[in-house]
Structures are given as C-alpha cells and as structure tokens.
Amino acid sequence: MRKVHVIWAVVPVMAFLSTPFLPFVNGPYLWLGVPSVLAWCLLWTAGTTAGLALTDRFAMPAGAREDPPETETTA
C-alpha cells in the first residue's frame, strides 16, 4: 500500500478524533436542523466509507506489479 492510500484512510479517522477540540463543531449549533456534532459525525461516516472504498479500489497487493507481464505468442 502506498502513502496516498494511507492518507485516504487516515483523514476521516483524524476528523473523528478531532471532534471534541473543534469549536465550530463542539458547540450549541445546528447544521441542517441537527446538532453540529451529529452532522459532523454523519459527514465523516460517509467520508470514511468513501475513503475505504477508494483505498480498496486503488490499492494493489504488496507483491503486485503495475503492468501485467508481456507474454510471447508463437504462431
């Protein structure tokens, strides 16, 4: 797995862990009619799903090659 794939997976986790320390999230605010902490967590739940889907889609196994080996064909 490359560093880019790790970033896709780490960003949502960091957003969840930073929730209590962000003043615009951890306050008596409503976002779209729901408390800001709930809206923040719903947003990053979707972000986690998207990040893990992207990581799964584009990550290659450790021993895999980028290009398939060329095979010689005899006629």
N, CA, C and O atoms as a Maestro MAE file, in Angstrom:
{
 s_m_m2io_version
 :::
 2.0.0
}

f_m_ct {
 s_m_title
 :::
 protein
 m_atom[300] {
  # First column is atom index #
  i_m_mmod_type
  r_m_x_coord
  r_m_y_coord
  r_m_z_coord
  i_m_residue_number
  s_m_chain_name
  s_m_pdb_residue_name
  s_m_pdb_atom_name
  i_m_atomic_number
  :::
  1 25 0.838 -1.171 0.000 1 A "MET " " N  " 7
  2 3 0.000 0.000 0.000 1 A "MET " " CA " 6
  3 2 0.886 1.239 0.000 1 A "MET " " C  " 6
  4 15 1.890 1.310 0.709 1 A "MET " " O  " 8
  5 25 0.492 2.205 -0.807 2 A "ARG " " N  " 7
  6 3 1.282 3.425 -0.907 2 A "ARG " " CA " 6
  7 2 0.806 4.469 0.093 2 A "ARG " " C  " 6
  8 15 -0.258 4.328 0.695 2 A "ARG " " O  " 8
  9 25 1.602 5.514 0.262 3 A "LYS " " N  " 7
  10 3 1.273 6.565 1.220 3 A "LYS " " CA " 6
  11 2 -0.048 7.251 0.897 3 A "LYS " " C  " 6
  12 15 -0.784 7.638 1.804 3 A "LYS " " O  " 8
  13 25 -0.351 7.402 -0.382 4 A "VAL " " N  " 7
  14 3 -1.597 8.060 -0.782 4 A "VAL " " CA " 6
  15 2 -2.795 7.274 -0.262 4 A "VAL " " C  " 6
  16 15 -3.785 7.857 0.180 4 A "VAL " " O  " 8
  17 25 -2.702 5.970 -0.316 5 A "HIS " " N  " 7
  18 3 -3.805 5.138 0.161 5 A "HIS " " CA " 6
  19 2 -3.964 5.240 1.671 5 A "HIS " " C  " 6
  20 15 -5.082 5.211 2.187 5 A "HIS " " O  " 8
  21 25 -2.868 5.358 2.361 6 A "VAL " " N  " 7
  22 3 -2.934 5.507 3.817 6 A "VAL " " CA " 6
  23 2 -3.589 6.839 4.169 6 A "VAL " " C  " 6
  24 15 -4.361 6.917 5.125 6 A "VAL " " O  " 8
  25 25 -3.290 7.876 3.411 7 A "ILE " " N  " 7
  26 3 -3.895 9.195 3.672 7 A "ILE " " CA " 6
  27 2 -5.410 9.126 3.503 7 A "ILE " " C  " 6
  28 15 -6.152 9.692 4.305 7 A "ILE " " O  " 8
  29 25 -5.873 8.429 2.454 8 A "TRP " " N  " 7
  30 3 -7.319 8.298 2.251 8 A "TRP " " CA " 6
  31 2 -7.995 7.647 3.454 8 A "TRP " " C  " 6
  32 15 -9.142 7.968 3.767 8 A "TRP " " O  " 8
  33 25 -7.300 6.743 4.127 9 A "ALA " " N  " 7
  34 3 -7.883 6.057 5.275 9 A "ALA " " CA " 6
  35 2 -7.700 6.834 6.579 9 A "ALA " " C  " 6
  36 15 -8.522 6.706 7.487 9 A "ALA " " O  " 8
  37 25 -6.640 7.638 6.688 10 A "VAL " " N  " 7
  38 3 -6.334 8.323 7.947 10 A "VAL " " CA " 6
  39 2 -7.125 9.621 8.116 10 A "VAL " " C  " 6
  40 15 -7.467 9.977 9.243 10 A "VAL " " O  " 8
  41 25 -7.418 10.324 7.053 11 A "VAL " " N  " 7
  42 3 -8.092 11.623 7.157 11 A "VAL " " CA " 6
  43 2 -9.433 11.530 7.901 11 A "VAL " " C  " 6
  44 15 -9.657 12.329 8.810 11 A "VAL " " O  " 8
  45 25 -10.328 10.603 7.564 12 A "PRO " " N  " 7
  46 3 -11.583 10.533 8.324 12 A "PRO " " CA " 6
  47 2 -11.379 10.179 9.794 12 A "PRO " " C  " 6
  48 15 -12.098 10.684 10.657 12 A "PRO " " O  " 8
  49 25 -10.419 9.328 10.084 13 A "VAL " " N  " 7
  50 3 -10.153 8.968 11.477 13 A "VAL " " CA " 6
  51 2 -9.696 10.195 12.253 13 A "VAL " " C  " 6
  52 15 -10.131 10.409 13.385 13 A "VAL " " O  " 8
  53 25 -8.830 10.996 11.662 14 A "MET " " N  " 7
  54 3 -8.368 12.213 12.329 14 A "MET " " CA " 6
  55 2 -9.523 13.203 12.527 14 A "MET " " C  " 6
  56 15 -9.572 13.905 13.537 14 A "MET " " O  " 8
  57 25 -10.442 13.259 11.575 15 A "ALA " " N  " 7
  58 3 -11.606 14.139 11.727 15 A "ALA " " CA " 6
  59 2 -12.464 13.703 12.904 15 A "ALA " " C  " 6
  60 15 -12.950 14.542 13.663 15 A "ALA " " O  " 8
  61 25 -12.654 12.392 13.064 16 A "PHE " " N  " 7
  62 3 -13.419 11.897 14.211 16 A "PHE " " CA " 6
  63 2 -12.715 12.215 15.524 16 A "PHE " " C  " 6
  64 15 -13.348 12.661 16.480 16 A "PHE " " O  " 8
  65 25 -11.417 11.988 15.570 17 A "LEU " " N  " 7
  66 3 -10.675 12.213 16.806 17 A "LEU " " CA " 6
  67 2 -10.573 13.691 17.175 17 A "LEU " " C  " 6
  68 15 -10.423 14.021 18.352 17 A "LEU " " O  " 8
  69 25 -10.650 14.570 16.203 18 A "SER " " N  " 7
  70 3 -10.546 15.999 16.483 18 A "SER " " CA " 6
  71 2 -11.889 16.634 16.829 18 A "SER " " C  " 6
  72 15 -11.931 17.822 17.148 18 A "SER " " O  " 8
  73 25 -12.971 15.890 16.777 19 A "THR " " N  " 7
  74 3 -14.311 16.440 17.019 19 A "THR " " CA " 6
  75 2 -14.430 17.228 18.321 19 A "THR " " C  " 6
  76 15 -14.949 18.343 18.287 19 A "THR " " O  " 8
  77 25 -13.981 16.717 19.464 20 A "PRO " " N  " 7
  78 3 -14.177 17.493 20.698 20 A "PRO " " CA " 6
  79 2 -13.338 18.766 20.778 20 A "PRO " " C  " 6
  80 15 -13.617 19.636 21.604 20 A "PRO " " O  " 8
  81 25 -12.325 18.887 19.942 21 A "PHE " " N  " 7
  82 3 -11.423 20.025 20.017 21 A "PHE " " CA " 6
  83 2 -11.738 21.135 19.007 21 A "PHE " " C  " 6
  84 15 -11.097 22.185 19.025 21 A "PHE " " O  " 8
  85 25 -12.703 20.914 18.143 22 A "LEU " " N  " 7
  86 3 -13.058 21.909 17.129 22 A "LEU " " CA " 6
  87 2 -14.217 22.770 17.638 22 A "LEU " " C  " 6
  88 15 -15.317 22.260 17.854 22 A "LEU " " O  " 8
  89 25 -13.981 24.063 17.830 23 A "PRO " " N  " 7
  90 3 -15.039 24.904 18.412 23 A "PRO " " CA " 6
  91 2 -16.265 25.066 17.511 23 A "PRO " " C  " 6
  92 15 -17.368 25.266 18.021 23 A "PRO " " O  " 8
  93 25 -16.105 24.988 16.209 24 A "PHE " " N  " 7
  94 3 -17.260 25.140 15.326 24 A "PHE " " CA " 6
  95 2 -18.119 23.879 15.282 24 A "PHE " " C  " 6
  96 15 -19.243 23.912 14.781 24 A "PHE " " O  " 8
  97 25 -17.598 22.766 15.804 25 A "VAL " " N  " 7
  98 3 -18.356 21.521 15.866 25 A "VAL " " CA " 6
  99 2 -18.891 21.308 17.272 25 A "VAL " " C  " 6
  100 15 -20.064 20.977 17.446 25 A "VAL " " O  " 8
  101 25 -18.062 21.489 18.255 26 A "ASN " " N  " 7
  102 3 -18.413 21.201 19.636 26 A "ASN " " CA " 6
  103 2 -19.036 22.430 20.297 26 A "ASN " " C  " 6
  104 15 -18.432 23.052 21.171 26 A "ASN " " O  " 8
  105 25 -20.237 22.764 19.872 27 A "GLY " " N  " 7
  106 3 -20.932 23.920 20.431 27 A "GLY " " CA " 6
  107 2 -22.430 23.769 20.231 27 A "GLY " " C  " 6
  108 15 -22.881 22.800 19.620 27 A "GLY " " O  " 8
  109 25 -23.188 24.700 20.731 28 A "PRO " " N  " 7
  110 3 -24.652 24.608 20.626 28 A "PRO " " CA " 6
  111 2 -25.168 25.109 19.270 28 A "PRO " " C  " 6
  112 15 -25.968 26.044 19.214 28 A "PRO " " O  " 8
  113 25 -24.718 24.498 18.203 29 A "TYR " " N  " 7
  114 3 -25.077 24.934 16.860 29 A "TYR " " CA " 6
  115 2 -25.914 23.869 16.170 29 A "TYR " " C  " 6
  116 15 -25.815 22.683 16.485 29 A "TYR " " O  " 8
  117 25 -26.738 24.305 15.226 30 A "LEU " " N  " 7
  118 3 -27.499 23.389 14.387 30 A "LEU " " CA " 6
  119 2 -26.997 23.510 12.956 30 A "LEU " " C  " 6
  120 15 -26.842 24.611 12.429 30 A "LEU " " O  " 8
  121 25 -26.748 22.374 12.343 31 A "TRP " " N  " 7
  122 3 -26.390 22.302 10.924 31 A "TRP " " CA " 6
  123 2 -27.489 21.513 10.247 31 A "TRP " " C  " 6
  124 15 -27.696 20.339 10.554 31 A "TRP " " O  " 8
  125 25 -28.183 22.139 9.345 32 A "LEU " " N  " 7
  126 3 -29.284 21.497 8.618 32 A "LEU " " CA " 6
  127 2 -30.317 20.909 9.572 32 A "LEU " " C  " 6
  128 15 -30.916 19.873 9.281 32 A "LEU " " O  " 8
  129 25 -30.524 21.563 10.703 33 A "GLY " " N  " 7
  130 3 -31.535 21.153 11.651 33 A "GLY " " CA " 6
  131 2 -31.116 20.087 12.641 33 A "GLY " " C  " 6
  132 15 -31.934 19.674 13.463 33 A "GLY " " O  " 8
  133 25 -29.885 19.628 12.598 34 A "VAL " " N  " 7
  134 3 -29.399 18.629 13.558 34 A "VAL " " CA " 6
  135 2 -28.203 19.223 14.309 34 A "VAL " " C  " 6
  136 15 -27.532 20.119 13.797 34 A "VAL " " O  " 8
  137 25 -27.938 18.729 15.512 35 A "PRO " " N  " 7
  138 3 -26.782 19.249 16.248 35 A "PRO " " CA " 6
  139 2 -25.492 19.090 15.444 35 A "PRO " " C  " 6
  140 15 -25.323 18.126 14.697 35 A "PRO " " O  " 8
  141 25 -24.597 20.045 15.612 36 A "SER " " N  " 7
  142 3 -23.388 20.084 14.795 36 A "SER " " CA " 6
  143 2 -22.515 18.837 14.969 36 A "SER " " C  " 6
  144 15 -21.913 18.376 13.999 36 A "SER " " O  " 8
  145 25 -22.436 18.289 16.171 37 A "VAL " " N  " 7
  146 3 -21.611 17.093 16.380 37 A "VAL " " CA " 6
  147 2 -22.194 15.917 15.609 37 A "VAL " " C  " 6
  148 15 -21.453 15.137 15.012 37 A "VAL " " O  " 8
  149 25 -23.521 15.786 15.617 38 A "LEU " " N  " 7
  150 3 -24.156 14.701 14.872 38 A "LEU " " CA " 6
  151 2 -23.942 14.863 13.370 38 A "LEU " " C  " 6
  152 15 -23.626 13.896 12.677 38 A "LEU " " O  " 8
  153 25 -24.114 16.091 12.865 39 A "ALA " " N  " 7
  154 3 -23.903 16.337 11.436 39 A "ALA " " CA " 6
  155 2 -22.447 16.067 11.053 39 A "ALA " " C  " 6
  156 15 -22.182 15.496 9.995 39 A "ALA " " O  " 8
  157 25 -21.503 16.474 11.905 40 A "TRP " " N  " 7
  158 3 -20.079 16.247 11.656 40 A "TRP " " CA " 6
  159 2 -19.782 14.751 11.580 40 A "TRP " " C  " 6
  160 15 -19.079 14.295 10.678 40 A "TRP " " O  " 8
  161 25 -20.322 13.997 12.528 41 A "CYS " " N  " 7
  162 3 -20.078 12.552 12.542 41 A "CYS " " CA " 6
  163 2 -20.742 11.854 11.352 41 A "CYS " " C  " 6
  164 15 -20.178 10.913 10.794 41 A "CYS " " O  " 8
  165 25 -21.929 12.307 10.963 42 A "LEU " " N  " 7
  166 3 -22.575 11.730 9.777 42 A "LEU " " CA " 6
  167 2 -21.771 12.021 8.513 42 A "LEU " " C  " 6
  168 15 -21.616 11.158 7.649 42 A "LEU " " O  " 8
  169 25 -21.263 13.243 8.417 43 A "LEU " " N  " 7
  170 3 -20.440 13.618 7.271 43 A "LEU " " CA " 6
  171 2 -19.191 12.743 7.188 43 A "LEU " " C  " 6
  172 15 -18.853 12.243 6.115 43 A "LEU " " O  " 8
  173 25 -18.506 12.557 8.316 44 A "TRP " " N  " 7
  174 3 -17.266 11.795 8.290 44 A "TRP " " CA " 6
  175 2 -17.501 10.289 8.283 44 A "TRP " " C  " 6
  176 15 -16.592 9.533 7.938 44 A "TRP " " O  " 8
  177 25 -18.692 9.836 8.653 45 A "THR " " N  " 7
  178 3 -19.022 8.422 8.446 45 A "THR " " CA " 6
  179 2 -19.086 8.142 6.951 45 A "THR " " C  " 6
  180 15 -18.556 7.137 6.476 45 A "THR " " O  " 8
  181 25 -19.737 9.035 6.215 46 A "ALA " " N  " 7
  182 3 -19.755 8.903 4.756 46 A "ALA " " CA " 6
  183 2 -18.346 9.062 4.185 46 A "ALA " " C  " 6
  184 15 -17.980 8.370 3.235 46 A "ALA " " O  " 8
  185 25 -17.546 9.982 4.769 47 A "GLY " " N  " 7
  186 3 -16.165 10.162 4.318 47 A "GLY " " CA " 6
  187 2 -15.307 8.933 4.573 47 A "GLY " " C  " 6
  188 15 -14.449 8.592 3.759 47 A "GLY " " O  " 8
  189 25 -15.536 8.269 5.695 48 A "THR " " N  " 7
  190 3 -14.800 7.038 5.994 48 A "THR " " CA " 6
  191 2 -15.141 5.953 4.987 48 A "THR " " C  " 6
  192 15 -14.261 5.252 4.487 48 A "THR " " O  " 8
  193 25 -16.427 5.822 4.696 49 A "THR " " N  " 7
  194 3 -16.859 4.827 3.710 49 A "THR " " CA " 6
  195 2 -16.236 5.103 2.346 49 A "THR " " C  " 6
  196 15 -15.749 4.188 1.682 49 A "THR " " O  " 8
  197 25 -16.254 6.363 1.934 50 A "ALA " " N  " 7
  198 3 -15.659 6.730 0.645 50 A "ALA " " CA " 6
  199 2 -14.149 6.504 0.651 50 A "ALA " " C  " 6
  200 15 -13.597 6.000 -0.327 50 A "ALA " " O  " 8
  201 25 -13.479 6.869 1.736 51 A "GLY " " N  " 7
  202 3 -12.025 6.685 1.822 51 A "GLY " " CA " 6
  203 2 -11.624 5.225 1.786 51 A "GLY " " C  " 6
  204 15 -10.659 4.864 1.112 51 A "GLY " " O  " 8
  205 25 -12.344 4.387 2.495 52 A "LEU " " N  " 7
  206 3 -12.025 2.959 2.483 52 A "LEU " " CA " 6
  207 2 -12.354 2.327 1.133 52 A "LEU " " C  " 6
  208 15 -11.644 1.429 0.680 52 A "LEU " " O  " 8
  209 25 -13.427 2.790 0.490 53 A "ALA " " N  " 7
  210 3 -13.757 2.280 -0.847 53 A "ALA " " CA " 6
  211 2 -12.677 2.662 -1.853 53 A "ALA " " C  " 6
  212 15 -12.290 1.844 -2.688 53 A "ALA " " O  " 8
  213 25 -12.184 3.910 -1.779 54 A "LEU " " N  " 7
  214 3 -11.102 4.334 -2.678 54 A "LEU " " CA " 6
  215 2 -9.815 3.558 -2.403 54 A "LEU " " C  " 6
  216 15 -9.106 3.169 -3.331 54 A "LEU " " O  " 8
  217 25 -9.523 3.340 -1.135 55 A "THR " " N  " 7
  218 3 -8.330 2.580 -0.783 55 A "THR " " CA " 6
  219 2 -8.428 1.160 -1.305 55 A "THR " " C  " 6
  220 15 -7.465 0.630 -1.858 55 A "THR " " O  " 8
  221 25 -9.578 0.547 -1.134 56 A "ASP " " N  " 7
  222 3 -9.767 -0.819 -1.613 56 A "ASP " " CA " 6
  223 2 -9.715 -0.891 -3.130 56 A "ASP " " C  " 6
  224 15 -9.187 -1.849 -3.694 56 A "ASP " " O  " 8
  225 25 -10.258 0.115 -3.787 57 A "ARG " " N  " 7
  226 3 -10.320 0.106 -5.251 57 A "ARG " " CA " 6
  227 2 -8.944 0.294 -5.887 57 A "ARG " " C  " 6
  228 15 -8.612 -0.376 -6.865 57 A "ARG " " O  " 8
  229 25 -8.150 1.198 -5.335 58 A "PHE " " N  " 7
  230 3 -6.895 1.553 -5.987 58 A "PHE " " CA " 6
  231 2 -5.642 0.947 -5.366 58 A "PHE " " C  " 6
  232 15 -4.568 1.024 -5.961 58 A "PHE " " O  " 8
  233 25 -5.753 0.361 -4.210 59 A "ALA " " N  " 7
  234 3 -4.574 -0.252 -3.584 59 A "ALA " " CA " 6
  235 2 -4.267 -1.582 -4.255 59 A "ALA " " C  " 6
  236 15 -5.170 -2.341 -4.609 59 A "ALA " " O  " 8
  237 25 -2.994 -1.848 -4.422 60 A "MET " " N  " 7
  238 3 -2.563 -3.110 -5.005 60 A "MET " " CA " 6
  239 2 -1.885 -3.936 -3.914 60 A "MET " " C  " 6
  240 15 -1.310 -3.377 -2.981 60 A "MET " " O  " 8
  241 25 -1.948 -5.249 -4.026 61 A "PRO " " N  " 7
  242 3 -1.224 -6.073 -3.058 61 A "PRO " " CA " 6
  243 2 0.267 -5.763 -3.086 61 A "PRO " " C  " 6
  244 15 0.779 -5.241 -4.076 61 A "PRO " " O  " 8
  245 25 0.949 -6.081 -2.014 62 A "ALA " " N  " 7
  246 3 2.361 -5.712 -1.863 62 A "ALA " " CA " 6
  247 2 3.241 -6.258 -2.984 62 A "ALA " " C  " 6
  248 15 4.151 -5.557 -3.427 62 A "ALA " " O  " 8
  249 25 3.008 -7.461 -3.451 63 A "GLY " " N  " 7
  250 3 3.871 -8.049 -4.463 63 A "GLY " " CA " 6
  251 2 3.392 -7.848 -5.888 63 A "GLY " " C  " 6
  252 15 4.030 -8.333 -6.823 63 A "GLY " " O  " 8
  253 25 2.282 -7.144 -6.078 64 A "ALA " " N  " 7
  254 3 1.716 -6.994 -7.420 64 A "ALA " " CA " 6
  255 2 2.500 -5.979 -8.228 64 A "ALA " " C  " 6
  256 15 3.041 -5.011 -7.694 64 A "ALA " " O  " 8
  257 25 2.547 -6.221 -9.520 65 A "ARG " " N  " 7
  258 3 3.190 -5.278 -10.426 65 A "ARG " " CA " 6
  259 2 2.152 -4.360 -11.018 65 A "ARG " " C  " 6
  260 15 0.979 -4.721 -11.122 65 A "ARG " " O  " 8
  261 25 2.575 -3.174 -11.408 66 A "GLU " " N  " 7
  262 3 1.654 -2.215 -12.017 66 A "GLU " " CA " 6
  263 2 1.210 -2.685 -13.404 66 A "GLU " " C  " 6
  264 15 0.027 -2.618 -13.736 66 A "GLU " " O  " 8
  265 25 2.172 -3.167 -14.221 67 A "ASP " " N  " 7
  266 3 1.858 -3.622 -15.573 67 A "ASP " " CA " 6
  267 2 1.889 -5.144 -15.607 67 A "ASP " " C  " 6
  268 15 2.769 -5.761 -15.007 67 A "ASP " " O  " 8
  269 25 0.936 -5.751 -16.302 68 A "PRO " " N  " 7
  270 3 0.990 -7.205 -16.413 68 A "PRO " " CA " 6
  271 2 2.194 -7.611 -17.259 68 A "PRO " " C  " 6
  272 15 2.560 -6.892 -18.189 68 A "PRO " " O  " 8
  273 25 2.808 -8.738 -16.957 69 A "PRO " " N  " 7
  274 3 3.977 -9.159 -17.764 69 A "PRO " " CA " 6
  275 2 3.550 -9.473 -19.189 69 A "PRO " " C  " 6
  276 15 2.473 -10.017 -19.433 69 A "PRO " " O  " 8
  277 25 4.419 -9.116 -20.115 70 A "GLU " " N  " 7
  278 3 4.131 -9.399 -21.516 70 A "GLU " " CA " 6
  279 2 4.489 -10.850 -21.801 70 A "GLU " " C  " 6
  280 15 5.536 -11.343 -21.381 70 A "GLU " " O  " 8
  281 25 3.616 -11.511 -22.509 71 A "THR " " N  " 7
  282 3 3.873 -12.907 -22.871 71 A "THR " " CA " 6
  283 2 4.124 -12.987 -24.368 71 A "THR " " C  " 6
  284 15 3.530 -12.262 -25.166 71 A "THR " " O  " 8
  285 25 5.007 -13.875 -24.709 72 A "GLU " " N  " 7
  286 3 5.309 -14.071 -26.123 72 A "GLU " " CA " 6
  287 2 4.355 -15.113 -26.680 72 A "GLU " " C  " 6
  288 15 4.100 -16.146 -26.060 72 A "GLU " " O  " 8
  289 25 3.840 -14.821 -27.850 73 A "THR " " N  " 7
  290 3 2.957 -15.788 -28.502 73 A "THR " " CA " 6
  291 2 3.665 -16.337 -29.732 73 A "THR " " C  " 6
  292 15 4.278 -15.597 -30.502 73 A "THR " " O  " 8
  293 25 3.571 -17.612 -29.894 74 A "THR " " N  " 7
  294 3 4.156 -18.245 -31.080 74 A "THR " " CA " 6
  295 2 3.057 -18.622 -32.028 74 A "THR " " C  " 6
  296 15 2.031 -19.167 -31.622 74 A "THR " " O  " 8
  297 25 3.264 -18.336 -33.284 75 A "ALA " " N  " 7
  298 3 2.212 -18.608 -34.274 75 A "ALA " " CA " 6
  299 2 2.460 -19.884 -35.008 75 A "ALA " " C  " 6
  300 15 1.671 -20.261 -35.875 75 A "ALA " " O  " 8
  :::
 }
 m_bond[299] {
  # First column is bond index #
  i_m_from
  i_m_to
  i_m_order
  :::
  1 1 2 1
  2 2 3 1
  3 3 4 2
  4 3 5 1
  5 5 6 1
  6 6 7 1
  7 7 8 2
  8 7 9 1
  9 9 10 1
  10 10 11 1
  11 11 12 2
  12 11 13 1
  13 13 14 1
  14 14 15 1
  15 15 16 2
  16 15 17 1
  17 17 18 1
  18 18 19 1
  19 19 20 2
  20 19 21 1
  21 21 22 1
  22 22 23 1
  23 23 24 2
  24 23 25 1
  25 25 26 1
  26 26 27 1
  27 27 28 2
  28 27 29 1
  29 29 30 1
  30 30 31 1
  31 31 32 2
  32 31 33 1
  33 33 34 1
  34 34 35 1
  35 35 36 2
  36 35 37 1
  37 37 38 1
  38 38 39 1
  39 39 40 2
  40 39 41 1
  41 41 42 1
  42 42 43 1
  43 43 44 2
  44 43 45 1
  45 45 46 1
  46 46 47 1
  47 47 48 2
  48 47 49 1
  49 49 50 1
  50 50 51 1
  51 51 52 2
  52 51 53 1
  53 53 54 1
  54 54 55 1
  55 55 56 2
  56 55 57 1
  57 57 58 1
  58 58 59 1
  59 59 60 2
  60 59 61 1
  61 61 62 1
  62 62 63 1
  63 63 64 2
  64 63 65 1
  65 65 66 1
  66 66 67 1
  67 67 68 2
  68 67 69 1
  69 69 70 1
  70 70 71 1
  71 71 72 2
  72 71 73 1
  73 73 74 1
  74 74 75 1
  75 75 76 2
  76 75 77 1
  77 77 78 1
  78 78 79 1
  79 79 80 2
  80 79 81 1
  81 81 82 1
  82 82 83 1
  83 83 84 2
  84 83 85 1
  85 85 86 1
  86 86 87 1
  87 87 88 2
  88 87 89 1
  89 89 90 1
  90 90 91 1
  91 91 92 2
  92 91 93 1
  93 93 94 1
  94 94 95 1
  95 95 96 2
  96 95 97 1
  97 97 98 1
  98 98 99 1
  99 99 100 2
  100 99 101 1
  101 101 102 1
  102 102 103 1
  103 103 104 2
  104 103 105 1
  105 105 106 1
  106 106 107 1
  107 107 108 2
  108 107 109 1
  109 109 110 1
  110 110 111 1
  111 111 112 2
  112 111 113 1
  113 113 114 1
  114 114 115 1
  115 115 116 2
  116 115 117 1
  117 117 118 1
  118 118 119 1
  119 119 120 2
  120 119 121 1
  121 121 122 1
  122 122 123 1
  123 123 124 2
  124 123 125 1
  125 125 126 1
  126 126 127 1
  127 127 128 2
  128 127 129 1
  129 129 130 1
  130 130 131 1
  131 131 132 2
  132 131 133 1
  133 133 134 1
  134 134 135 1
  135 135 136 2
  136 135 137 1
  137 137 138 1
  138 138 139 1
  139 139 140 2
  140 139 141 1
  141 141 142 1
  142 142 143 1
  143 143 144 2
  144 143 145 1
  145 145 146 1
  146 146 147 1
  147 147 148 2
  148 147 149 1
  149 149 150 1
  150 150 151 1
  151 151 152 2
  152 151 153 1
  153 153 154 1
  154 154 155 1
  155 155 156 2
  156 155 157 1
  157 157 158 1
  158 158 159 1
  159 159 160 2
  160 159 161 1
  161 161 162 1
  162 162 163 1
  163 163 164 2
  164 163 165 1
  165 165 166 1
  166 166 167 1
  167 167 168 2
  168 167 169 1
  169 169 170 1
  170 170 171 1
  171 171 172 2
  172 171 173 1
  173 173 174 1
  174 174 175 1
  175 175 176 2
  176 175 177 1
  177 177 178 1
  178 178 179 1
  179 179 180 2
  180 179 181 1
  181 181 182 1
  182 182 183 1
  183 183 184 2
  184 183 185 1
  185 185 186 1
  186 186 187 1
  187 187 188 2
  188 187 189 1
  189 189 190 1
  190 190 191 1
  191 191 192 2
  192 191 193 1
  193 193 194 1
  194 194 195 1
  195 195 196 2
  196 195 197 1
  197 197 198 1
  198 198 199 1
  199 199 200 2
  200 199 201 1
  201 201 202 1
  202 202 203 1
  203 203 204 2
  204 203 205 1
  205 205 206 1
  206 206 207 1
  207 207 208 2
  208 207 209 1
  209 209 210 1
  210 210 211 1
  211 211 212 2
  212 211 213 1
  213 213 214 1
  214 214 215 1
  215 215 216 2
  216 215 217 1
  217 217 218 1
  218 218 219 1
  219 219 220 2
  220 219 221 1
  221 221 222 1
  222 222 223 1
  223 223 224 2
  224 223 225 1
  225 225 226 1
  226 226 227 1
  227 227 228 2
  228 227 229 1
  229 229 230 1
  230 230 231 1
  231 231 232 2
  232 231 233 1
  233 233 234 1
  234 234 235 1
  235 235 236 2
  236 235 237 1
  237 237 238 1
  238 238 239 1
  239 239 240 2
  240 239 241 1
  241 241 242 1
  242 242 243 1
  243 243 244 2
  244 243 245 1
  245 245 246 1
  246 246 247 1
  247 247 248 2
  248 247 249 1
  249 249 250 1
  250 250 251 1
  251 251 252 2
  252 251 253 1
  253 253 254 1
  254 254 255 1
  255 255 256 2
  256 255 257 1
  257 257 258 1
  258 258 259 1
  259 259 260 2
  260 259 261 1
  261 261 262 1
  262 262 263 1
  263 263 264 2
  264 263 265 1
  265 265 266 1
  266 266 267 1
  267 267 268 2
  268 267 269 1
  269 269 270 1
  270 270 271 1
  271 271 272 2
  272 271 273 1
  273 273 274 1
  274 274 275 1
  275 275 276 2
  276 275 277 1
  277 277 278 1
  278 278 279 1
  279 279 280 2
  280 279 281 1
  281 281 282 1
  282 282 283 1
  283 283 284 2
  284 283 285 1
  285 285 286 1
  286 286 287 1
  287 287 288 2
  288 287 289 1
  289 289 290 1
  290 290 291 1
  291 291 292 2
  292 291 293 1
  293 293 294 1
  294 294 295 1
  295 295 296 2
  296 295 297 1
  297 297 298 1
  298 298 299 1
  299 299 300 2
  :::
 }
}
